[in-house]
Amino acid sequence: MTSKGRFSAAASETGAHCTLRPLEENRRKTLSTLLELASETSPNMCWDDTHAMALLRAQATAKELRELGASEELIALIFSEQHAP
């Protein structure tokens, strides 16, 4: 499934697509890519994970990440104290 398909499916499941402001296509693609990097758990991806989380923290809100289909667990991890600068 494409990231656009995942986005649409997640929005449909929550019913939130009608109430959340739409993201610009390029911004949505960037945030989706950062979410994919942040969710990697292999030791080789550690640097990318940390930096992707920092960028997501700086550039997105939890509400936007939910709109993109991020899990509550990942959102909590991104915005947790241990990952904040």
N, CA, C and O atoms as a GROMACS GRO file, in nm:
protein
  340
    1MET      N    1   0.085  -0.117   0.000
    1MET     CA    2   0.000   0.000   0.000
    1MET      C    3   0.089   0.123   0.000
    1MET      O    4   0.188   0.128   0.073
    2THR      N    5   0.057   0.221  -0.080
    2THR     CA    6   0.136   0.343  -0.085
    2THR      C    7   0.114   0.426   0.040
    2THR      O    8   0.017   0.404   0.113
    3SER      N    9   0.203   0.521   0.066
    3SER     CA   10   0.187   0.605   0.184
    3SER      C   11   0.058   0.686   0.174
    3SER      O   12  -0.006   0.714   0.275
    4LYS      N   13   0.020   0.725   0.051
    4LYS     CA   14  -0.106   0.798   0.033
    4LYS      C   15  -0.224   0.708   0.070
    4LYS      O   16  -0.321   0.753   0.130
    5GLY      N   17  -0.214   0.580   0.032
    5GLY     CA   18  -0.319   0.485   0.067
    5GLY      C   19  -0.328   0.463   0.217
    5GLY      O   20  -0.437   0.456   0.273
    6ARG      N   21  -0.210   0.452   0.283
    6ARG     CA   22  -0.209   0.436   0.429
    6ARG      C   23  -0.268   0.559   0.496
    6ARG      O   24  -0.344   0.547   0.593
    7PHE      N   25  -0.234   0.676   0.443
    7PHE     CA   26  -0.287   0.801   0.498
    7PHE      C   27  -0.438   0.804   0.487
    7PHE      O   28  -0.507   0.834   0.584
    8SER      N   29  -0.490   0.772   0.369
    8SER     CA   30  -0.634   0.774   0.348
    8SER      C   31  -0.704   0.670   0.435
    8SER      O   32  -0.810   0.697   0.492
    9ALA      N   33  -0.644   0.551   0.444
    9ALA     CA   34  -0.704   0.446   0.526
    9ALA      C   35  -0.708   0.486   0.673
    9ALA      O   36  -0.809   0.467   0.740
   10ALA      N   37  -0.598   0.542   0.722
   10ALA     CA   38  -0.592   0.583   0.862
   10ALA      C   39  -0.692   0.695   0.889
   10ALA      O   40  -0.760   0.694   0.992
   11ALA      N   41  -0.703   0.788   0.799
   11ALA     CA   42  -0.798   0.898   0.816
   11ALA      C   43  -0.941   0.846   0.814
   11ALA      O   44  -1.025   0.892   0.891
   12SER      N   45  -0.969   0.750   0.726
   12SER     CA   46  -1.103   0.693   0.718
   12SER      C   47  -1.139   0.617   0.844
   12SER      O   48  -1.252   0.624   0.891
   13GLU      N   49  -1.041   0.544   0.899
   13GLU     CA   50  -1.067   0.464   1.019
   13GLU      C   51  -1.100   0.553   1.138
   13GLU      O   52  -1.186   0.518   1.218
   14THR      N   53  -1.032   0.666   1.152
   14THR     CA   54  -1.053   0.752   1.267
   14THR      C   55  -1.165   0.852   1.246
   14THR      O   56  -1.217   0.909   1.342
   15GLY      N   57  -1.202   0.874   1.120
   15GLY     CA   58  -1.303   0.974   1.090
   15GLY      C   59  -1.250   1.115   1.101
   15GLY      O   60  -1.326   1.211   1.089
   16ALA      N   61  -1.120   1.129   1.125
   16ALA     CA   62  -1.060   1.259   1.149
   16ALA      C   63  -1.036   1.339   1.022
   16ALA      O   64  -1.011   1.459   1.030
   17HIS      N   65  -1.042   1.276   0.908
   17HIS     CA   66  -1.008   1.345   0.784
   17HIS      C   67  -1.097   1.465   0.757
   17HIS      O   68  -1.058   1.555   0.683
   18CYS      N   69  -1.214   1.469   0.815
   18CYS     CA   70  -1.305   1.581   0.792
   18CYS      C   71  -1.275   1.699   0.884
   18CYS      O   72  -1.312   1.812   0.853
   19THR      N   73  -1.210   1.674   0.995
   19THR     CA   74  -1.190   1.779   1.094
   19THR      C   75  -1.049   1.834   1.099
   19THR      O   76  -1.028   1.942   1.153
   20LEU      N   77  -0.952   1.763   1.044
   20LEU     CA   78  -0.814   1.810   1.047
   20LEU      C   79  -0.782   1.886   0.921
   20LEU      O   80  -0.830   1.853   0.812
   21ARG      N   81  -0.700   1.990   0.936
   21ARG     CA   82  -0.663   2.068   0.817
   21ARG      C   83  -0.578   1.982   0.725
   21ARG      O   84  -0.493   1.906   0.771
   22PRO      N   85  -0.599   1.995   0.597
   22PRO     CA   86  -0.520   1.913   0.503
   22PRO      C   87  -0.375   1.960   0.500
   22PRO      O   88  -0.347   2.079   0.509
   23LEU      N   89  -0.285   1.867   0.488
   23LEU     CA   90  -0.143   1.899   0.477
   23LEU      C   91  -0.109   1.920   0.331
   23LEU      O   92  -0.166   1.855   0.243
   24GLU      N   93  -0.017   2.009   0.305
   24GLU     CA   94   0.031   2.025   0.168
   24GLU      C   95   0.098   1.895   0.126
   24GLU      O   96   0.157   1.826   0.209
   25GLU      N   97   0.088   1.862  -0.002
   25GLU     CA   98   0.139   1.733  -0.050
   25GLU      C   99   0.288   1.714  -0.019
   25GLU      O  100   0.326   1.607   0.028
   26ASN      N  101   0.371   1.811  -0.045
   26ASN     CA  102   0.515   1.797  -0.019
   26ASN      C  103   0.544   1.783   0.129
   26ASN      O  104   0.629   1.702   0.168
   27ARG      N  105   0.476   1.859   0.212
   27ARG     CA  106   0.495   1.850   0.357
   27ARG      C  107   0.452   1.712   0.406
   27ARG      O  108   0.520   1.650   0.488
   28ARG      N  109   0.340   1.664   0.355
   28ARG     CA  110   0.290   1.532   0.394
   28ARG      C  111   0.390   1.424   0.356
   28ARG      O  112   0.416   1.334   0.435
   29LYS      N  113   0.447   1.434   0.236
   29LYS     CA  114   0.546   1.335   0.193
   29LYS      C  115   0.670   1.339   0.282
   29LYS      O  116   0.723   1.234   0.319
   30THR      N  117   0.714   1.459   0.317
   30THR     CA  118   0.832   1.474   0.403
   30THR      C  119   0.805   1.414   0.540
   30THR      O  120   0.887   1.338   0.592
   31LEU      N  121   0.692   1.448   0.600
   31LEU     CA  122   0.658   1.395   0.732
   31LEU      C  123   0.641   1.243   0.727
   31LEU      O  124   0.682   1.174   0.820
   32SER      N  125   0.583   1.191   0.621
   32SER     CA  126   0.567   1.046   0.607
   32SER      C  127   0.702   0.976   0.601
   32SER      O  128   0.722   0.872   0.663
   33THR      N  129   0.795   1.035   0.526
   33THR     CA  130   0.930   0.977   0.517
   33THR      C  131   0.999   0.981   0.652
   33THR      O  132   1.063   0.883   0.691
   34LEU      N  133   0.986   1.091   0.723
   34LEU     CA  134   1.046   1.100   0.857
   34LEU      C  135   0.984   0.999   0.953
   34LEU      O  136   1.054   0.941   1.036
   35LEU      N  137   0.853   0.978   0.942
   35LEU     CA  138   0.787   0.877   1.025
   35LEU      C  139   0.843   0.738   0.997
   35LEU      O  140   0.865   0.660   1.090
   36GLU      N  141   0.865   0.708   0.871
   36GLU     CA  142   0.922   0.578   0.835
   36GLU      C  143   1.061   0.562   0.895
   36GLU      O  144   1.094   0.457   0.950
   37LEU      N  145   1.143   0.666   0.886
   37LEU     CA  146   1.278   0.661   0.944
   37LEU      C  147   1.272   0.647   1.096
   37LEU      O  148   1.347   0.570   1.155
   38ALA      N  149   1.182   0.721   1.159
   38ALA     CA  150   1.171   0.719   1.305
   38ALA      C  151   1.124   0.584   1.357
   38ALA      O  152   1.154   0.547   1.470
   39SER      N  153   1.049   0.512   1.276
   39SER     CA  154   0.994   0.384   1.322
   39SER      C  155   1.090   0.267   1.300
   39SER      O  156   1.063   0.157   1.348
   40GLU      N  157   1.201   0.288   1.230
   40GLU     CA  158   1.302   0.183   1.212
   40GLU      C  159   1.366   0.151   1.346
   40GLU      O  160   1.391   0.240   1.427
   41THR      N  161   1.393   0.023   1.369
   41THR     CA  162   1.450  -0.015   1.498
   41THR      C  163   1.581  -0.091   1.487
   41THR      O  164   1.632  -0.139   1.588
   42SER      N  165   1.637  -0.103   1.368
   42SER     CA  166   1.763  -0.176   1.356
   42SER      C  167   1.878  -0.091   1.409
   42SER      O  168   1.871   0.032   1.403
   43PRO      N  169   1.984  -0.154   1.461
   43PRO     CA  170   2.097  -0.080   1.514
   43PRO      C  171   2.162   0.012   1.411
   43PRO      O  172   2.214   0.118   1.446
   44ASN      N  173   2.158  -0.025   1.285
   44ASN     CA  174   2.217   0.058   1.180
   44ASN      C  175   2.139   0.186   1.157
   44ASN      O  176   2.193   0.283   1.103
   45MET      N  177   2.015   0.188   1.198
   45MET     CA  178   1.930   0.303   1.172
   45MET      C  179   1.924   0.400   1.290
   45MET      O  180   1.852   0.499   1.284
   46CYS      N  181   1.998   0.373   1.396
   46CYS     CA  182   1.990   0.452   1.519
   46CYS      C  183   2.007   0.602   1.493
   46CYS      O  184   1.929   0.683   1.543
   47TRP      N  185   2.109   0.640   1.416
   47TRP     CA  186   2.134   0.781   1.389
   47TRP      C  187   2.014   0.842   1.318
   47TRP      O  188   1.969   0.950   1.354
   48ASP      N  189   1.963   0.774   1.217
   48ASP     CA  190   1.848   0.824   1.142
   48ASP      C  191   1.724   0.834   1.230
   48ASP      O  192   1.648   0.931   1.219
   49ASP      N  193   1.704   0.735   1.317
   49ASP     CA  194   1.588   0.737   1.408
   49ASP      C  195   1.588   0.865   1.491
   49ASP      O  196   1.489   0.938   1.495
   50THR      N  197   1.701   0.891   1.555
   50THR     CA  198   1.712   1.005   1.646
   50THR      C  199   1.692   1.137   1.573
   50THR      O  200   1.619   1.224   1.621
   51HIS      N  201   1.754   1.150   1.459
   51HIS     CA  202   1.741   1.275   1.384
   51HIS      C  203   1.602   1.291   1.323
   51HIS      O  204   1.549   1.402   1.317
   52ALA      N  205   1.543   1.183   1.278
   52ALA     CA  206   1.407   1.190   1.225
   52ALA      C  207   1.310   1.231   1.335
   52ALA      O  208   1.220   1.312   1.312
   53MET      N  209   1.327   1.176   1.456
   53MET     CA  210   1.240   1.214   1.567
   53MET      C  211   1.257   1.361   1.602
   53MET      O  212   1.159   1.431   1.629
   54ALA      N  213   1.382   1.409   1.602
   54ALA     CA  214   1.407   1.550   1.632
   54ALA      C  215   1.340   1.641   1.528
   54ALA      O  216   1.280   1.743   1.563
   55LEU      N  217   1.349   1.603   1.402
   55LEU     CA  218   1.284   1.682   1.296
   55LEU      C  219   1.132   1.678   1.309
   55LEU      O  220   1.065   1.780   1.292
   56LEU      N  221   1.078   1.561   1.339
   56LEU     CA  222   0.933   1.550   1.357
   56LEU      C  223   0.886   1.635   1.475
   56LEU      O  224   0.782   1.701   1.467
   57ARG      N  225   0.962   1.632   1.584
   57ARG     CA  226   0.928   1.712   1.702
   57ARG      C  227   0.927   1.861   1.666
   57ARG      O  228   0.840   1.936   1.711
   58ALA      N  229   1.023   1.902   1.585
   58ALA     CA  230   1.036   2.044   1.550
   58ALA      C  231   0.937   2.087   1.441
   58ALA      O  232   0.897   2.204   1.438
   59GLN      N  233   0.898   1.996   1.354
   59GLN     CA  234   0.822   2.035   1.236
   59GLN      C  235   0.676   1.992   1.235
   59GLN      O  236   0.600   2.037   1.149
   60ALA      N  237   0.636   1.908   1.328
   60ALA     CA  238   0.499   1.854   1.324
   60ALA      C  239   0.439   1.853   1.464
   60ALA      O  240   0.509   1.860   1.565
   61THR      N  241   0.310   1.843   1.466
   61THR     CA  242   0.239   1.826   1.592
   61THR      C  243   0.191   1.681   1.601
   61THR      O  244   0.186   1.609   1.501
   62ALA      N  245   0.157   1.640   1.722
   62ALA     CA  246   0.104   1.506   1.739
   62ALA      C  247  -0.023   1.487   1.655
   62ALA      O  248  -0.047   1.379   1.602
   63LYS      N  249  -0.102   1.591   1.644
   63LYS     CA  250  -0.225   1.586   1.565
   63LYS      C  251  -0.193   1.557   1.418
   63LYS      O  252  -0.260   1.476   1.354
   64GLU      N  253  -0.090   1.624   1.364
   64GLU     CA  254  -0.052   1.599   1.224
   64GLU      C  255   0.000   1.457   1.206
   64GLU      O  256  -0.030   1.393   1.105
   65LEU      N  257   0.076   1.408   1.303
   65LEU     CA  258   0.130   1.272   1.293
   65LEU      C  259   0.018   1.169   1.298
   65LEU      O  260   0.023   1.068   1.228
   66ARG      N  261  -0.083   1.195   1.380
   66ARG     CA  262  -0.200   1.105   1.383
   66ARG      C  263  -0.269   1.105   1.247
   66ARG      O  264  -0.310   1.000   1.198
   67GLU      N  265  -0.281   1.224   1.187
   67GLU     CA  266  -0.344   1.236   1.056
   67GLU      C  267  -0.270   1.154   0.952
   67GLU      O  268  -0.330   1.103   0.857
   68LEU      N  269  -0.140   1.141   0.969
   68LEU     CA  270  -0.057   1.064   0.876
   68LEU      C  271  -0.056   0.915   0.910
   68LEU      O  272   0.006   0.836   0.838
   69GLY      N  273  -0.122   0.876   1.018
   69GLY     CA  274  -0.132   0.736   1.051
   69GLY      C  275  -0.030   0.685   1.150
   69GLY      O  276  -0.017   0.564   1.168
   70ALA      N  277   0.043   0.774   1.217
   70ALA     CA  278   0.140   0.732   1.318
   70ALA      C  279   0.067   0.671   1.437
   70ALA      O  280  -0.041   0.716   1.475
   71SER      N  281   0.127   0.568   1.494
   71SER     CA  282   0.067   0.505   1.612
   71SER      C  283   0.085   0.595   1.734
   71SER      O  284   0.176   0.678   1.739
   72GLU      N  285  -0.002   0.577   1.830
   72GLU     CA  286   0.008   0.654   1.955
   72GLU      C  287   0.141   0.624   2.025
   72GLU      O  288   0.200   0.712   2.088
   73GLU      N  289   0.186   0.500   2.015
   73GLU     CA  290   0.314   0.460   2.076
   73GLU      C  291   0.430   0.538   2.014
   73GLU      O  292   0.517   0.586   2.086
   74LEU      N  293   0.432   0.549   1.882
   74LEU     CA  294   0.539   0.622   1.815
   74LEU      C  295   0.531   0.770   1.847
   74LEU      O  296   0.634   0.834   1.870
   75ILE      N  297   0.411   0.826   1.850
   75ILE     CA  298   0.394   0.968   1.883
   75ILE      C  299   0.446   0.994   2.025
   75ILE      O  300   0.515   1.093   2.049
   76ALA      N  301   0.411   0.907   2.118
   76ALA     CA  302   0.460   0.923   2.256
   76ALA      C  303   0.612   0.916   2.260
   76ALA      O  304   0.675   0.992   2.334
   77LEU      N  305   0.670   0.825   2.184
   77LEU     CA  306   0.816   0.812   2.181
   77LEU      C  307   0.880   0.937   2.123
   77LEU      O  308   0.980   0.986   2.176
   78ILE      N  309   0.825   0.990   2.015
   78ILE     CA  310   0.880   1.110   1.950
   78ILE      C  311   0.878   1.228   2.045
   78ILE      O  312   0.976   1.303   2.053
   79PHE      N  313   0.769   1.246   2.117
   79PHE     CA  314   0.753   1.362   2.204
   79PHE      C  315   0.792   1.336   2.350
   79PHE      O  316   0.766   1.419   2.437
   80SER      N  317   0.854   1.220   2.377
   80SER     CA  318   0.893   1.189   2.514
   80SER      C  319   1.011   1.273   2.559
   80SER      O  320   1.089   1.322   2.477
   81GLU      N  321   1.023   1.289   2.688
   81GLU     CA  322   1.131   1.368   2.748
   81GLU      C  323   1.269   1.312   2.710
   81GLU      O  324   1.362   1.389   2.686
   82GLN      N  325   1.284   1.180   2.705
   82GLN     CA  326   1.415   1.122   2.679
   82GLN      C  327   1.467   1.153   2.538
   82GLN      O  328   1.588   1.148   2.516
   83HIS      N  329   1.378   1.186   2.445
   83HIS     CA  330   1.421   1.220   2.310
   83HIS      C  331   1.427   1.368   2.284
   83HIS      O  332   1.476   1.411   2.179
   84ALA      N  333   1.378   1.448   2.377
   84ALA     CA  334   1.383   1.594   2.361
   84ALA      C  335   1.526   1.641   2.383
   84ALA      O  336   1.601   1.579   2.459
   85PRO      N  337   1.564   1.749   2.317
   85PRO     CA  338   1.702   1.799   2.332
   85PRO      C  339   1.733   1.848   2.471
   85PRO      O  340   1.845   1.892   2.497
   0.00000   0.00000   0.00000
